[in-house]
């Protein structure tokens, strides 16, 4: 889906209704804004968080986060 928007005087843009509907965007929903090369990318905050969690996964399916939590729990038990 493609759409053309206009940047207003204060730098504001309006996301077209059909784009909001296709993505399930609701009023008040927070979007993450990033610049990739010469492109502006808008991403739902929850989708950005999911993407970050994906980076913490290893190719073998193990989670670095789960491993860190396990290490911290083991260290805490040793300290008791």
Secondary structure by P-SEA (a helix, b strand, c coil): cbbbbbbcccccccccaaaaaaacccccbbbbbbbcccbbbbbcaaaaaaaaaaaacccccccaaaaaaaaaaaaaaaac
